[in-house]
Amino acid sequence: MTMRTPHRTSHGTPHDTSRRTPRPAPSRPPGLGPRTWAGVPRRSRQVLVVTGHDRNSPVSTAVLYEHTGAGWRAGASRAAHNALHGWTDDHREGDLCSPVGVHTLTDAGGRLPDPGTRLPYDRSARFTASGTGFEGEPLSGSFDYVIAIDYNRRPGTSPLDRARPLGPDRGGGIWLHIDHGGPTRGCVGLAEDAMKELLRALDPDREPIVVMGDAASLER
């Protein structure tokens, strides 16, 4: 039997160089099963994965994955909030659930000036939130930065556009926006610094999308 002799460092300590071989980048972001991945457009090179902690939980995490040519590279994991009642495969207006699915990200906007995004950005005083959330937290400032999730909307229009191609009963106005510290009505909330970072990172030429849902749904 042939024995492999470990290499030695300059201090005489043996080490095995085979352990330093880098792992290949994954062929798809972790946590996405074959059915979910089949819905991702082949040309997309930026995938924001929003994973709910549980089907009925308003707590989730968000990670932006970018294709490097060899595989998918993960960005920072960010805490997020989704809808009060969790997730649904059949979103309806007023159900207080976030829609599970794969959606393009084409348009942005907000009350504050464009922080440097390559997405079309609509700055407007109409991006105003008022009142309090489900846990009594103030909603003010939640729409200072938003990215429209292309669920039941017309891509290429302001996030404020009210057109609902699937009909008003299927809901709409599902955005990524600044987290107000509690559950949403259907949107996904991220901390302000995470929203600015995401706005600057997304590139229309890389056809960004969001894949969102509870962990069990995304693993299918």
KOLMAR-770176 format. One record per residue (C-alpha): residue number from 1; x, z, y. Coordinates in Angstrom, 2 decimals, always signed. Layout:
REM KOLMAR-770176
+-----+---------+---------+---------+
!   n !      c1 !      c3 !      c2 !
+-----+---------+---------+---------+
! NUM !       X !       Z !       Y !
...
+-----+---------+---------+---------+
***
This chain:
REM KOLMAR-770176
+-----+---------+---------+---------+
!   n !      c1 !      c3 !      c2 !
+-----+---------+---------+---------+
!   1 !   +0.00 !   +0.00 !   +0.00 !
!   2 !   +1.36 !   -0.96 !   +3.44 !
!   3 !   +1.38 !   +1.86 !   +5.99 !
!   4 !   +1.11 !   +1.09 !   +9.71 !
!   5 !   +3.76 !   +2.86 !  +11.76 !
!   6 !   +2.37 !   +4.14 !  +15.04 !
!   7 !   +4.23 !   +3.25 !  +18.22 !
!   8 !   +5.93 !   +6.01 !  +20.17 !
!   9 !   +5.87 !   +6.70 !  +23.86 !
!  10 !   +9.04 !   +7.30 !  +25.88 !
!  11 !   +8.50 !  +11.02 !  +25.14 !
!  12 !   +8.44 !  +10.41 !  +21.42 !
!  13 !   +4.70 !  +11.01 !  +20.99 !
!  14 !   +3.08 !   +8.59 !  +18.58 !
!  15 !   +0.05 !   +6.64 !  +19.71 !
!  16 !   -2.03 !   +3.87 !  +18.23 !
!  17 !   -2.20 !   +0.84 !  +20.53 !
!  18 !   -5.17 !   -0.58 !  +18.61 !
!  19 !   -7.39 !   +2.03 !  +20.26 !
!  20 !   -6.69 !   +0.54 !  +23.67 !
!  21 !   -8.45 !   -2.74 !  +22.90 !
!  22 !  -11.27 !   -3.00 !  +25.45 !
!  23 !  -14.79 !   -3.24 !  +24.15 !
!  24 !  -16.47 !   -6.58 !  +24.79 !
!  25 !  -19.17 !   -6.60 !  +27.46 !
!  26 !  -22.67 !   -6.49 !  +25.92 !
!  27 !  -24.59 !   -9.74 !  +25.47 !
!  28 !  -27.60 !   -8.13 !  +27.17 !
!  29 !  -28.13 !   -4.89 !  +29.10 !
!  30 !  -28.55 !   -1.89 !  +26.79 !
!  31 !  -32.04 !   -0.62 !  +26.15 !
!  32 !  -33.66 !   -4.07 !  +26.23 !
!  33 !  -35.09 !   -5.23 !  +22.92 !
!  34 !  -35.46 !   -8.84 !  +21.78 !
!  35 !  -39.03 !   -9.28 !  +23.01 !
!  36 !  -38.23 !   -7.90 !  +26.44 !
!  37 !  -35.01 !   -9.92 !  +26.68 !
!  38 !  -36.87 !  -13.11 !  +25.72 !
!  39 !  -38.78 !  -12.81 !  +29.01 !
!  40 !  -35.61 !  -12.82 !  +31.13 !
!  41 !  -34.84 !  -16.25 !  +32.62 !
!  42 !  -31.62 !  -17.67 !  +31.20 !
!  43 !  -30.25 !  -18.44 !  +34.66 !
!  44 !  -30.60 !  -14.86 !  +35.93 !
!  45 !  -27.24 !  -13.20 !  +36.52 !
!  46 !  -28.51 !  -10.01 !  +38.17 !
!  47 !  -30.90 !   -7.75 !  +36.25 !
!  48 !  -32.17 !   -4.49 !  +37.71 !
!  49 !  -33.35 !   -2.35 !  +34.80 !
!  50 !  -35.81 !   +0.42 !  +35.73 !
!  51 !  -36.36 !   +2.66 !  +32.73 !
!  52 !  -39.13 !   +5.25 !  +32.74 !
!  53 !  -38.34 !   +8.52 !  +31.03 !
!  54 !  -41.71 !   +8.47 !  +29.24 !
!  55 !  -44.84 !   +6.32 !  +29.11 !
!  56 !  -46.76 !   +8.84 !  +31.24 !
!  57 !  -43.89 !  +10.07 !  +33.42 !
!  58 !  -43.31 !   +9.22 !  +37.10 !
!  59 !  -39.55 !   +9.71 !  +36.70 !
!  60 !  -37.18 !   +6.85 !  +35.93 !
!  61 !  -33.65 !   +5.55 !  +36.39 !
!  62 !  -32.46 !   +2.23 !  +37.80 !
!  63 !  -29.27 !   +0.32 !  +36.97 !
!  64 !  -28.20 !   -3.07 !  +38.33 !
!  65 !  -26.47 !   -5.21 !  +35.71 !
!  66 !  -24.45 !   -8.27 !  +36.71 !
!  67 !  -23.20 !  -11.00 !  +34.43 !
!  68 !  -19.43 !  -11.35 !  +34.59 !
!  69 !  -19.11 !  -14.49 !  +32.48 !
!  70 !  -18.13 !  -12.47 !  +29.41 !
!  71 !  -21.15 !  -10.16 !  +29.39 !
!  72 !  -23.15 !   -7.69 !  +31.44 !
!  73 !  -21.50 !   -5.10 !  +33.65 !
!  74 !  -23.46 !   -1.99 !  +34.68 !
!  75 !  -23.56 !   -0.59 !  +38.19 !
!  76 !  -24.30 !   +3.01 !  +39.07 !
!  77 !  -27.29 !   +4.72 !  +37.48 !
!  78 !  -29.76 !   +5.75 !  +40.19 !
!  79 !  -32.59 !   +8.25 !  +40.02 !
!  80 !  -35.99 !   +6.75 !  +40.81 !
!  81 !  -39.70 !   +7.46 !  +40.91 !
!  82 !  -42.45 !   +5.21 !  +39.56 !
!  83 !  -46.22 !   +5.63 !  +39.56 !
!  84 !  -47.99 !   +8.95 !  +39.11 !
!  85 !  -49.50 !   +8.06 !  +35.71 !
!  86 !  -46.43 !   +6.28 !  +34.38 !
!  87 !  -46.52 !   +2.72 !  +33.01 !
!  88 !  -49.05 !   +0.17 !  +31.80 !
!  89 !  -49.03 !   -3.28 !  +30.18 !
!  90 !  -52.31 !   -4.13 !  +31.93 !
!  91 !  -52.02 !   -3.01 !  +35.54 !
!  92 !  -55.23 !   -2.74 !  +37.53 !
!  93 !  -55.83 !   -1.91 !  +41.16 !
!  94 !  -55.93 !   +1.86 !  +41.66 !
!  95 !  -54.85 !   +2.86 !  +38.13 !
!  96 !  -51.80 !   +4.70 !  +39.54 !
!  97 !  -49.51 !   +3.06 !  +36.96 !
!  98 !  -46.50 !   +0.81 !  +37.41 !
!  99 !  -46.66 !   -2.57 !  +35.64 !
! 100 !  -44.36 !   -3.03 !  +32.65 !
! 101 !  -42.65 !   -6.41 !  +32.73 !
! 102 !  -40.03 !   -8.84 !  +33.96 !
! 103 !  -40.39 !   -9.92 !  +37.57 !
! 104 !  -38.31 !  -11.93 !  +40.02 !
! 105 !  -36.96 !  -10.41 !  +43.24 !
! 106 !  -37.10 !  -12.99 !  +46.03 !
! 107 !  -38.09 !  -11.32 !  +49.31 !
! 108 !  -37.30 !   -8.21 !  +51.32 !
! 109 !  -38.21 !   -6.56 !  +54.57 !
! 110 !  -38.62 !   -3.29 !  +56.37 !
! 111 !  -39.10 !   -1.42 !  +59.60 !
! 112 !  -35.34 !   -1.14 !  +60.15 !
! 113 !  -32.91 !   -4.01 !  +60.87 !
! 114 !  -31.60 !   -6.12 !  +58.00 !
! 115 !  -28.74 !   -4.11 !  +56.43 !
! 116 !  -26.94 !   -7.27 !  +55.30 !
! 117 !  -29.00 !   -8.74 !  +52.47 !
! 118 !  -28.89 !  -12.36 !  +51.34 !
! 119 !  -32.60 !  -12.24 !  +50.52 !
! 120 !  -35.06 !  -13.43 !  +53.17 !
! 121 !  -35.72 !  -10.33 !  +55.27 !
! 122 !  -38.86 !   -9.71 !  +57.34 !
! 123 !  -38.37 !   -6.97 !  +59.90 !
! 124 !  -41.69 !   -5.68 !  +61.15 !
! 125 !  -43.27 !   -2.54 !  +62.59 !
! 126 !  -46.03 !   -3.11 !  +60.03 !
! 127 !  -43.79 !   -1.60 !  +57.35 !
! 128 !  -45.18 !   +1.82 !  +58.14 !
! 129 !  -46.10 !   +4.60 !  +55.74 !
! 130 !  -47.96 !   +7.71 !  +56.83 !
! 131 !  -49.57 !  +10.78 !  +55.36 !
! 132 !  -48.33 !  +12.69 !  +52.34 !
! 133 !  -47.64 !  +11.88 !  +48.70 !
! 134 !  -49.04 !  +13.36 !  +45.51 !
! 135 !  -46.77 !  +16.38 !  +45.75 !
! 136 !  -47.33 !  +16.96 !  +49.46 !
! 137 !  -44.14 !  +15.18 !  +50.50 !
! 138 !  -44.18 !  +13.11 !  +53.74 !
! 139 !  -44.33 !   +9.35 !  +53.25 !
! 140 !  -42.82 !   +8.51 !  +56.64 !
! 141 !  -39.86 !   +6.15 !  +56.35 !
! 142 !  -40.65 !   +5.00 !  +52.80 !
! 143 !  -40.97 !   +1.38 !  +53.94 !
! 144 !  -37.90 !   +1.30 !  +56.18 !
! 145 !  -36.40 !   -0.95 !  +53.48 !
! 146 !  -38.41 !   -2.73 !  +50.79 !
! 147 !  -37.89 !   -5.43 !  +48.18 !
! 148 !  -41.01 !   -7.14 !  +46.90 !
! 149 !  -41.44 !   -7.16 !  +43.12 !
! 150 !  -43.02 !  -10.51 !  +42.28 !
! 151 !  -46.01 !   -9.09 !  +40.46 !
! 152 !  -49.27 !  -10.80 !  +41.50 !
! 153 !  -47.78 !  -12.21 !  +44.70 !
! 154 !  -46.44 !  -15.49 !  +46.05 !
! 155 !  -42.62 !  -15.61 !  +45.94 !
! 156 !  -41.07 !  -16.88 !  +49.14 !
! 157 !  -43.36 !  -14.93 !  +51.44 !
! 158 !  -43.02 !  -11.64 !  +53.31 !
! 159 !  -43.61 !   -8.51 !  +51.21 !
! 160 !  -46.54 !   -7.96 !  +53.60 !
! 161 !  -48.31 !  -11.10 !  +52.35 !
! 162 !  -51.68 !  -10.09 !  +50.90 !
! 163 !  -52.25 !  -13.10 !  +48.59 !
! 164 !  -53.02 !  -12.04 !  +44.99 !
! 165 !  -52.82 !  -15.11 !  +42.69 !
! 166 !  -54.16 !  -13.15 !  +39.67 !
! 167 !  -57.03 !  -11.73 !  +41.71 !
! 168 !  -57.37 !   -8.46 !  +43.67 !
! 169 !  -58.44 !   -6.47 !  +40.60 !
! 170 !  -54.95 !   -6.89 !  +39.12 !
! 171 !  -53.39 !   -4.96 !  +41.99 !
! 172 !  -50.40 !   -5.96 !  +44.05 !
! 173 !  -48.05 !   -4.80 !  +46.77 !
! 174 !  -45.62 !   -3.51 !  +44.13 !
! 175 !  -42.32 !   -2.88 !  +45.88 !
! 176 !  -38.95 !   -1.28 !  +45.54 !
! 177 !  -38.82 !   +1.05 !  +48.54 !
! 178 !  -37.21 !   +4.23 !  +49.80 !
! 179 !  -38.02 !   +7.22 !  +47.60 !
! 180 !  -40.19 !   +9.79 !  +49.37 !
! 181 !  -39.41 !  +12.41 !  +46.72 !
! 182 !  -42.44 !  +12.08 !  +44.46 !
! 183 !  -44.59 !   +9.73 !  +42.36 !
! 184 !  -45.80 !   +6.43 !  +43.80 !
! 185 !  -49.06 !   +4.51 !  +43.47 !
! 186 !  -47.32 !   +1.72 !  +41.52 !
! 187 !  -44.03 !   +1.00 !  +43.26 !
! 188 !  -40.50 !   +2.13 !  +42.42 !
! 189 !  -38.76 !   +4.47 !  +44.87 !
! 190 !  -34.97 !   +4.68 !  +45.27 !
! 191 !  -32.86 !   +6.79 !  +47.62 !
! 192 !  -32.11 !   +5.14 !  +50.97 !
! 193 !  -28.43 !   +4.59 !  +50.20 !
! 194 !  -29.34 !   +3.02 !  +46.85 !
! 195 !  -31.83 !   +0.70 !  +48.55 !
! 196 !  -29.26 !   -0.45 !  +51.10 !
! 197 !  -26.69 !   -0.97 !  +48.35 !
! 198 !  -29.20 !   -2.99 !  +46.31 !
! 199 !  -30.23 !   -5.11 !  +49.29 !
! 200 !  -26.59 !   -6.00 !  +49.94 !
! 201 !  -25.89 !   -6.73 !  +46.28 !
! 202 !  -28.80 !   -9.03 !  +45.43 !
! 203 !  -27.94 !  -12.70 !  +45.66 !
! 204 !  -30.65 !  -15.40 !  +45.44 !
! 205 !  -28.10 !  -17.78 !  +43.89 !
! 206 !  -27.84 !  -15.37 !  +40.94 !
! 207 !  -31.64 !  -15.34 !  +40.53 !
! 208 !  -32.15 !  -11.56 !  +40.50 !
! 209 !  -34.95 !   -9.99 !  +38.50 !
! 210 !  -36.26 !   -6.53 !  +37.71 !
! 211 !  -37.06 !   -5.45 !  +34.16 !
! 212 !  -39.20 !   -2.33 !  +34.36 !
! 213 !  -41.15 !   -0.04 !  +32.06 !
! 214 !  -40.92 !   +3.05 !  +29.92 !
! 215 !  -37.97 !   +3.19 !  +27.53 !
! 216 !  -40.04 !   +2.61 !  +24.38 !
! 217 !  -41.66 !   -0.52 !  +25.87 !
! 218 !  -38.36 !   -2.01 !  +27.02 !
! 219 !  -36.76 !   -1.47 !  +23.60 !
! 220 !  -39.31 !   -3.75 !  +21.92 !
+-----+---------+---------+---------+
***
